[in-house]
């Protein structure tokens, strides 16, 4: 039961942090994690280069970790 409560708290914390991200940051995370798109397809949708999309995703994840207080953890 405690593990379930901790999981729910973590989910709530992540959702709150997601709302603090810019729309572009939210979009790149959504495309990658929810839609499970490869970076190449994301670059077409976002009208950007694959390298730029990878960098945007990396920075958005880092920002999300920081907002959740988990910056010290690895990808």
Secondary structure as UniProt FT lines:
FT   HELIX           2..20
FT   HELIX           23..29
FT   HELIX           30..34
FT   HELIX           39..45
FT   TURN            46..47
FT   HELIX           50..67
FT   TURN            68..69
FT   TURN            71..72
//
